[in-house]
Amino acid sequence: MAVTKIEKLPNKKPRPIEGHKPAAAVLRGVVDMVYNNAWEAKKRGELVGWSSSKFPIELAKAFDLNVCYPENHAATTAAKKDGLRLCQAAEDMGYDNDICGYARISLAYAAGEPTDARRMPQPDFLLCCNNICNMMTKWYENIARIHNIPLIYIDIPFSNTVEVPEEKVDYLMGQFKYAIKQLEELTGKKFQEEKFNEACKIANRTAAAWLKSCNYMGKEPSPLSGFDLFNHMADIVAARCEVKAAEGFELLAEEFEQSVAENTSTWEYPEEHRILFEGIPCWPALKPLFEPLKNNGVNVTAVVYAPAFGFRYETVREMAAAYCKAPCSVCIETGVEWRETMAKENGISGALVNYNRSCKPWSGAMPEIERRWKEDLDIPVIHFDGDQADERNFSAEQYNTRVQGLVEIMNERKAEREAKGEDVYTNFENTKETDWSKPTM
Ligand code: SF4
C-alpha cells in the first residue's frame, strides 16, 4: 500500500504564553542550572554527588547537597552522538557490550574519558536505588571503587504485587533512617526537617505540573507529540526538587491549554493515526525515529517513560510507596494497567515498541504486555530493535519497514471501522479518571 507524504498544516504553530519565554527554553535553562550549580559547588570545595534517577533525592536536599544524574548525563551524551565512543571506551576497560549503554557511558566518564557533550563534576559520593533496575547496583559499586567514595544505597526490591505491602514500606522507612545517618556522617550536618519538607513540597508541585502536561496528549487532536515530552525528560529526572522546574512545567501546561483553545499543536501535521510509543527512545536517532511517523501522519499520544517520573505523595510513608513504582520494578499486572489506562485515556489505534537492547528488564517484560494489549485493546503492535545509547543496535531501515507495516494495518482497520461507524481509537468513553502514578496505599 502506497503511503502519501503528509504535508504540514498551515498556521498550526503554537505561540508562547503572553509575556513569557517559551516553556521549552525555560526548561532547557533549568537543566543547565542544575549542572552549573554542581560545578560551582565543586569549585567552592563542597561535596557533589551522583544519583540514580529515582533515588529519594528529597533526603539529600535536606542537606543542601548538589547532585548530578548519570542516566541523564548518558542520555544527553548519546543524543549528542558521543555515546558510542564512550560505550566502546568502557568495553576497552573490560565491561561487556551487553551491559546497559547508560552504565557503559557513565563508567567510561567516571574513569576519566572526556566528552564535549555535557560535562559534570566527578563525584564525591553516590546515591543509588535499585527501583530503576538491579544493574544499577553493580554500576554504582564500580564507580564507588573507581573513585573510592561512599555509596549510599536504598534497596527497593521488585514488586510482585499490585499493592505495596506495609512491611515493604516499613523496610524502606528503616533504610531512609539509615541513609539520613550516612548523610549526616558524610556532611557533618544534622538532618534539616524543614528543608526535607520543602523539597517534598516542590517535588510534588513539579510532578503535578508534569503529569498535567503529559495528560494533554489525551486531547483530540493532541496539542503535542510524545516526542516533546522526551525533550523534557532531563528536567523531571534532574530537577524535580527545583522550584524553577515546577514553574517551567506549569508554563508548559499553560501553553498546551492555550494550544487546545487556539487549535494549534507542536505536532504540525494532520493526525491520521495516534499510537503508543513504548520504551526509552533511541537518543542518538531521535530524528530517524520521528521522521517516518511524521511522514505518515502518526502522532505519538501515549508514552510510558515520561509520566513514570511524575509521582505524588502526601506523607513519608506514601513517598516510600511511590518510590516502589518504576517501569522495571512493578509487576506485569501493574505494567499492563498503566499502559492500558493511558491507551484508553489518550485514544490510540496501534503501538510501536522499542526492544531496547540496553534495557533488558524493560524489553524482557514486553512480549507478555504486548500479548495483553492485543487481547484487551484489539490494536496492532509492532516492534523494532533499538537501543537508547548504543547506535550499533538500531537500524533505520528496519525501523522504517516496521513503521510502514504498522501504518498499513492501521490504515486498513481505520477504513473498516469508519465504514461501520465505529470508534477508530481505543474507547475514550470507557476511561475512568485514574491518576495511575499515585501510590496505591
Ligand atoms: S535503561 Fe534499563 S538497564 Fe539501563 S539503567 Fe535504565 S532501567 Fe537499567
Residues whose N, C-alpha, C, O or C-beta is under 5 A from the ligand:
A	BS01	SF4	C100 Y102 I132 C133 M135 C328 S358 C359 K360
